[in-house]
Amino acid sequence: MIDDAAENLERFGEEPGRDSQLWLGTATDPASPRSREAEIEELKARVHERLLDEHDPGELAQASRAVLRGLVDEATAAVLQEADLPASGSMKARIAAGVIDELCGYGPIQPFLDDPTITEVMVNGARQIYIERGGVLYPTDRVFRDDAHVMRVIERIVAPIGRRIDEASPMVDARLPDGSRVNAIIPPLSLRGPVLTVRKFSRRALTVDDLVHLGTMTADMMVFLQACVVAQLNMLISGGTGSGKTTTLNALSAFIPNRERIVTIEDAAELQLQQEHVVPLESRPANLEGKGEVTIRMLVRNALRMRPDRIIVGEVRGGEALDMLQAMNTGHDGSLSTLHSNSPRDSLARLETMTLMAGVELPAKAIREQIASALHLIIHQNRLPDGTRRITHITEVQGMEGDIVVLQDIFRWEQQGVDSEGRIIGHHVATGLRPRCLGRLLEQGAQVPLGIFAPAESGRRR
């Protein structure tokens, strides 16, 4: 990314020191870098068209990257000569790299996908691209040529996994080959042209040790959660969008013994489990005739016939909540899933609402009894204003009192303020209460030092 910005400077004669401003689109004249990018995109388009005129598309598709680079360099030189445009070596390299990204990758957003420090890419129509780095959003100077260009990239993403996007089906969830999550929505639903959102995942799956190092949880919390996974407690990971739920689910799944059979169920496969005996299932949208849809709920029902030791649902968002609760209550312990919510208590309310979406008329108390008997632990995670992710609550579901499901925090995050640089100050603490599930953990042979539940004021260092 920085190299690209430096090329911009050399090409347009900008003074040193403004490269990051240009790349992030925050220079004094914010329209200037975008207009330059539009000019570059026009040149890339002309080079691309020349290549397709002079070479068979099938030949280009099968060519090695080195051969392709030679062909692109020749076409770039020819286009610049015909247009009588002076160009530095870095300008030619920039155009050539962009054309190769167009042929082999995803066009203007390919450099962002290659940058491991970028966690999200947001395309808001052809002329606006944002990125997320370190939990903070930045505008960029990259652009697409037009809406048709964005649509070609979207179709290139969704076609290999059998998804489609058109006016009849203007929304789609998909994934990149590396597991990154993709969502696209197009007109007439989107009023500013095709909108593409890519949530990238680390090329190396984060471990619980990484999460401890990053401050997402403490070592004491890790010890407790490891014991809960080994002892086959049913756990729900809740939180807002982008709070790191899937990352935490991936990390905790590493504690599942390798001897167990795991069935994973997702809308778009993202989980990266390391065990040998894993059966990943993925939902499927309806075809052009409106037939053939396979929902998460159908897959959950089918998974029960596959002799699973564990069922992991990437996200519960509808009527499958009822089937999950029934599975947890009929011997399929150790289930893991994620859910969008604002707090542990809100997670139960959402679970209750989604159970009703199954179309089965059940009284509220009966649903709550199912939840209280099926679910053992809620792990709630937030993305804080400074971009950091924290597990803010590890909460035990302790049963029913009257019509209310009783919850008890075992660990929680206590925020103390904000420093001069805008970073959140706080720490994780134990509430001092031993969980009721402790007996089950010990029965399963899990080693749980009782000292991890001691409150912070007892003098223990955390």
C-alpha positions in Angstrom: 0.0 0.0 0.0 2.7 2.5 1.0 4.7 1.6 -2.2 1.6 2.4 -4.3 1.2 5.7 -2.5 4.9 6.5 -3.2 4.3 5.7 -6.9 1.5 8.3 -6.8 4.0 10.9 -5.5 6.6 10.1 -8.2 4.0 10.1 -10.9 2.3 13.3 -10.1 5.2 15.2 -8.6 3.8 15.6 -5.1 6.1 16.6 -2.3 7.4 13.9 0.0 5.5 13.2 3.2 2.0 13.3 1.7 2.0 9.6 0.6 -0.2 8.4 3.5 -2.6 11.3 3.1 -3.0 10.5 -0.6 -3.5 6.8 0.0 -6.1 7.4 2.7 -7.8 10.1 0.7 -7.3 12.8 3.4 -5.2 15.3 1.5 -6.1 19.0 1.4 -8.1 18.5 -1.8 -9.9 15.1 -1.2 -11.2 15.0 -4.8 -7.7 15.3 -6.3 -6.4 11.8 -5.5 -9.8 10.3 -6.5 -9.7 12.0 -9.9 -6.1 10.7 -10.5 -7.3 7.2 -9.6 -10.0 7.6 -12.2 -7.4 8.5 -14.8 -5.3 5.4 -13.9 -8.4 3.2 -14.0 -9.2 4.5 -17.6 -5.6 3.6 -18.7 -6.0 0.2 -17.1 -9.2 -0.4 -19.0 -7.5 0.5 -22.3 -4.6 -1.9 -21.6 -7.1 -4.6 -20.6 -9.1 -4.1 -23.8 -5.9 -4.3 -25.9 -4.9 -7.5 -24.3 -8.3 -9.1 -24.9 -8.1 -7.9 -28.6 -4.6 -9.3 -29.1 -4.9 -12.6 -27.1 -7.4 -15.3 -26.6 -9.0 -14.9 -23.1 -8.5 -18.6 -22.4 -4.8 -18.2 -23.1 -4.6 -15.3 -20.7 -6.5 -17.3 -18.0 -4.0 -20.1 -18.2 -0.8 -18.1 -18.5 1.6 -17.9 -15.6 1.9 -14.7 -13.7 5.4 -14.1 -15.2 4.2 -14.6 -18.8 1.2 -12.4 -18.1 3.4 -9.7 -16.7 5.4 -9.6 -20.0 2.2 -9.4 -22.1 0.8 -6.6 -19.8 4.0 -4.6 -20.0 4.0 -4.7 -23.8 0.3 -3.6 -23.9 0.9 -0.9 -21.4 3.8 0.6 -23.4 1.8 0.5 -26.6 -1.2 2.2 -25.0 0.9 4.9 -23.5 2.7 5.5 -26.8 -0.5 5.7 -28.7 -1.9 8.2 -26.2 1.4 10.1 -26.3 1.5 10.2 -22.5 4.8 10.5 -20.7 5.1 7.9 -17.9 7.7 7.1 -15.3 8.7 3.5 -14.7 6.6 3.5 -11.5 3.5 4.7 -13.4 3.9 1.8 -15.9 4.4 -0.6 -13.0 1.3 0.7 -11.3 -0.9 0.3 -14.4 0.6 -3.2 -15.1 -0.1 -4.3 -11.6 -3.6 -3.1 -11.8 -4.3 -4.9 -15.0 -2.9 -8.2 -13.6 -5.1 -7.7 -10.5 -8.0 -7.3 -12.9 -7.2 -10.5 -14.7 -6.1 -12.6 -11.8 -7.7 -11.0 -8.8 -10.4 -8.5 -7.7 -9.4 -5.3 -9.4 -8.9 -2.1 -7.4 -9.5 -3.8 -4.0 -6.9 -6.6 -4.6 -4.1 -4.6 -2.9 -6.3 -4.2 0.2 -7.0 -7.9 0.3 -3.3 -8.6 0.1 -2.5 -6.2 3.0 -2.6 -8.3 6.2 -3.0 -5.1 8.4 -6.4 -4.4 6.8 -9.4 -6.2 8.4 -12.3 -4.9 6.3 -12.8 -3.5 2.8 -16.0 -1.5 2.0 -17.0 -0.5 -1.5 -19.8 2.1 -1.5 -20.4 2.2 -5.2 -17.8 2.7 -7.9 -16.2 5.9 -6.6 -15.8 5.3 -2.8 -13.8 2.6 -1.1 -13.1 2.5 2.7 -10.9 0.2 4.7 -10.7 -0.8 8.4 -7.3 -1.0 10.0 -6.8 -1.4 13.7 -10.6 -1.1 14.3 -10.6 2.4 12.6 -12.2 3.3 9.3 -10.2 5.2 6.6 -11.2 6.5 3.2 -8.9 5.5 0.3 -8.2 7.0 -3.1 -8.9 3.8 -5.0 -11.9 3.8 -7.3 -13.7 1.5 -9.8 -14.3 2.7 -13.4 -18.1 2.4 -13.1 -20.8 0.3 -11.5 -20.4 -2.4 -14.2 -16.8 -2.8 -13.1 -17.9 -3.4 -9.5 -20.5 -5.9 -10.7 -17.9 -7.9 -12.6 -15.8 -8.2 -9.4 -18.8 -9.2 -7.3 -19.8 -11.9 -9.9 -16.2 -13.1 -9.9 -16.4 -13.6 -6.2 -19.8 -15.3 -6.0 -19.8 -17.5 -9.1 -17.2 -20.1 -8.0 -19.3 -21.0 -4.9 -22.5 -21.3 -6.8 -24.1 -18.1 -5.7 -25.8 -15.5 -7.9 -26.6 -11.9 -7.7 -29.0 -10.0 -10.0 -32.2 -7.9 -9.9 -34.2 -10.9 -8.9 -31.8 -11.8 -6.1 -30.0 -8.5 -5.2 -28.3 -9.6 -2.0 -25.7 -12.3 -1.5 -23.4 -13.7 1.2 -20.3 -15.4 -0.1 -16.7 -16.1 0.8 -13.3 -15.7 -0.8 -11.0 -18.7 -1.2 -9.1 -17.7 2.0 -12.3 -17.8 4.0 -12.9 -14.0 4.1 -16.6 -13.1 4.5 -18.3 -11.2 1.6 -21.6 -9.4 1.4 -22.9 -7.7 -1.7 -26.1 -5.7 -2.3 -27.0 -4.1 -5.6 -29.7 -1.8 -7.1 -32.6 -1.5 -6.8 -32.0 -2.2 -3.1 -28.9 -0.1 -3.0 -29.4 3.5 -4.0 -25.7 4.3 -4.7 -24.8 1.4 -6.9 -23.3 -2.0 -6.0 -22.1 -2.2 -2.4 -19.5 -4.8 -1.5 -18.2 -5.5 2.0 -15.3 -7.9 2.6 -14.5 -8.9 6.2 -11.0 -10.4 6.1 -9.8 -13.1 8.4 -6.2 -13.6 9.5 -4.3 -15.9 7.3 -3.2 -17.6 10.5 -6.1 -18.4 12.7 -5.7 -16.6 16.1 -5.3 -18.9 19.1 -6.5 -18.4 22.6 -2.9 -17.4 23.5 -3.1 -14.7 20.8 -6.4 -13.5 22.4 -4.7 -13.4 25.8 -1.8 -11.5 24.4 -4.1 -9.0 22.6 -6.0 -8.4 25.9 -9.3 -9.9 24.6 -9.3 -12.2 27.7 -7.0 -13.0 30.6 -5.1 -16.2 31.2 -7.5 -17.1 34.1 -10.5 -16.7 31.7 -8.7 -18.9 29.2 -8.2 -21.7 31.8 -11.9 -21.6 32.7 -13.1 -21.6 29.1 -10.8 -24.4 28.2 -12.3 -26.5 31.0 -15.8 -25.6 29.8 -15.1 -26.7 26.3 -13.5 -30.0 27.4 -16.3 -30.7 29.8 -18.8 -30.2 26.9 -20.7 -27.3 28.2 -23.1 -25.6 25.7 -21.8 -22.2 25.0 -23.1 -19.1 23.2 -20.7 -16.3 22.0 -22.6 -13.1 21.7 -21.7 -9.5 20.7 -22.2 -6.8 18.1 -21.1 -6.7 14.4 -17.3 -6.9 14.1 -16.7 -7.7 17.8 -14.7 -10.8 17.1 -17.3 -13.5 17.8 -16.2 -15.8 15.0 -12.5 -15.4 15.9 -13.2 -16.3 19.5 -15.3 -19.3 18.4 -12.5 -20.5 16.2 -10.0 -20.1 19.0 -12.1 -22.0 21.6 -12.8 -24.8 19.1 -9.1 -25.7 19.4 -9.9 -27.2 22.8 -12.2 -29.8 21.4 -10.5 -33.2 21.6 -9.3 -34.5 18.3 -11.2 -37.8 18.8 -14.6 -36.2 18.5 -16.7 -35.8 15.4 -17.5 -32.1 14.7 -20.2 -30.9 12.3 -20.1 -27.2 11.5 -23.0 -25.3 9.9 -22.7 -21.9 8.3 -24.2 -19.6 5.7 -20.8 -19.1 4.2 -18.0 -21.3 5.5 -15.6 -19.3 7.6 -14.6 -21.5 10.5 -11.0 -22.8 10.4 -11.1 -25.8 12.7 -7.8 -27.8 13.0 -9.2 -31.1 14.1 -9.1 -34.1 11.8 -12.8 -35.2 12.0 -14.7 -32.1 10.9 -17.7 -32.1 8.5 -18.4 -28.6 7.3 -21.9 -27.9 6.0 -23.0 -24.7 4.1 -26.5 -23.4 3.4 -27.6 -22.8 -0.2 -29.9 -20.1 -1.6 -32.8 -20.8 -4.0 -32.0 -21.2 -7.7 -33.5 -19.2 -10.6 -36.8 -21.0 -10.3 -37.0 -20.3 -6.6 -36.3 -23.9 -5.7 -33.5 -25.8 -4.0 -32.9 -23.6 -1.0 -31.2 -25.3 1.9 -31.5 -23.3 5.2 -29.4 -23.4 8.3 -32.4 -24.9 10.1 -32.5 -27.8 7.6 -28.8 -28.4 8.1 -29.2 -28.4 11.9 -31.9 -31.1 11.6 -29.7 -33.1 9.2 -26.7 -32.8 11.4 -28.6 -34.6 14.2 -28.6 -37.7 11.9 -24.9 -37.5 11.3 -23.8 -38.9 14.7 -22.1 -35.6 15.8 -20.2 -35.3 19.1 -20.3 -31.5 18.6 -22.5 -29.2 16.5 -21.1 -25.8 15.8 -23.4 -23.2 14.2 -21.5 -20.2 12.8 -24.4 -17.9 13.7 -28.0 -18.5 15.0 -30.3 -16.0 13.4 -33.7 -17.7 12.9 -35.9 -20.7 13.6 -32.8 -23.0 13.8 -32.6 -21.7 17.4 -35.4 -24.1 18.4 -33.6 -27.1 16.8 -30.3 -26.1 18.5 -32.0 -25.9 21.9 -33.6 -29.3 21.4 -30.3 -30.8 20.3 -28.6 -29.4 23.4 -31.4 -30.9 25.5 -31.2 -34.4 24.0 -27.6 -35.4 24.5 -25.7 -33.2 22.0 -23.6 -31.4 24.6 -20.6 -29.2 23.8 -22.5 -27.2 21.2 -21.0 -23.8 20.2 -22.6 -20.9 18.3 -22.6 -17.1 17.9 -25.4 -14.6 18.1 -25.8 -10.9 17.6 -26.8 -9.1 20.8 -25.9 -6.2 23.1 -25.5 -8.0 26.4 -25.8 -11.5 27.9 -29.4 -10.8 29.1 -30.3 -9.5 25.6 -28.9 -12.7 24.1 -31.6 -14.7 26.0 -34.3 -12.3 24.7 -33.0 -12.7 21.1 -32.8 -16.5 21.5 -36.4 -16.5 22.8 -37.6 -14.4 19.8 -35.7 -16.6 17.3 -37.3 -19.7 18.8 -40.7 -18.3 18.1 -39.6 -17.8 14.5 -39.6 -21.5 14.1 -43.4 -21.3 13.8 -44.1 -23.4 16.8 -46.5 -21.9 19.3 -44.9 -22.3 22.7 -45.5 -20.3 25.9 -42.7 -18.0 26.9 -42.1 -19.9 30.1 -41.6 -23.2 28.2 -39.1 -21.5 25.9 -37.2 -20.0 28.8 -37.1 -23.4 30.5 -35.6 -24.9 27.3 -33.0 -22.2 27.2 -32.2 -22.5 30.9 -31.7 -26.3 30.7 -29.8 -26.3 27.4 -27.4 -23.4 27.7 -24.6 -23.3 30.3 -22.5 -20.3 29.4 -22.7 -17.0 27.5 -19.5 -15.3 26.4 -20.2 -11.7 25.5 -17.7 -9.7 23.4 -17.6 -6.0 22.4 -15.5 -3.9 20.0 -14.6 -0.8 22.1 -14.4 2.7 20.7 -10.6 2.5 20.2 -11.0 -0.6 18.0 -9.9 -3.2 20.5 -12.0 -6.3 21.1 -12.7 -7.4 24.7 -14.7 -10.3 26.2 -16.8 -8.1 28.5 -18.7 -10.9 30.2 -18.4 -14.6 30.9 -21.9 -15.3 32.3 -23.3 -18.6 33.6 -26.9 -19.6 33.0 -27.9 -20.9 36.5 -31.5 -22.0 35.9 -35.0 -20.6 36.5 -36.5 -18.6 39.3 -40.2 -18.2 38.6 -40.4 -17.0 35.0 -36.9 -15.5 34.9 -33.7 -17.2 33.6 -31.0 -16.5 36.3 -27.7 -15.3 35.0 -24.5 -14.8 37.0 -21.3 -13.1 35.8 -18.1 -15.1 36.5 -15.7 -12.7 34.8 -16.4 -9.2 33.5 -14.6 -6.2 32.0 -14.4 -3.0 34.0 -13.7 0.1 32.1 -11.9 2.9 34.0 -11.6 5.7 31.4 -9.8 6.8 28.3 -6.2 7.9 28.1 -4.8 11.0 26.2 -4.5 9.0 23.0 -8.1 7.8 23.0 -7.3 4.3 24.2 -9.7 2.6 26.6 -8.3 1.9 30.1 -9.7 -1.0 32.0 -9.2 -4.6 33.1 -10.9 -8.0 33.5 -11.9 -9.0 37.0 -13.4 -12.1 38.5 -16.6 -11.5 40.4 -15.5 -13.8 43.3 -18.4 -16.3 42.7 -17.7 -19.9 41.9 -19.8 -21.2 39.0 -22.4 -23.9 39.6 -20.9 -25.8 36.7 -17.7 -26.3 38.6 -18.7 -29.7 39.9 -19.3 -30.9 36.3 -15.9 -29.5 35.2 -14.2 -31.5 38.0 -16.2 -34.6 37.2 -14.9 -34.4 33.6 -11.3 -34.3 34.9 -10.8 -30.6 34.0 -8.1 -28.9 36.1 -9.6 -25.7 37.3 -7.6 -23.8 40.0 -10.1 -22.3 42.4 -7.9 -19.2 42.8 -8.9 -17.9 39.3 -12.4 -17.1 40.7 -10.9 -14.9 43.5 -12.0 -11.2 43.2 -9.4 -8.6 42.3 -9.5 -6.9 45.7 -8.2 -10.1 47.3 -4.7 -9.1 46.3 -4.2 -11.5 43.4 -2.4 -10.1 40.5 -4.1 -10.3 37.1 
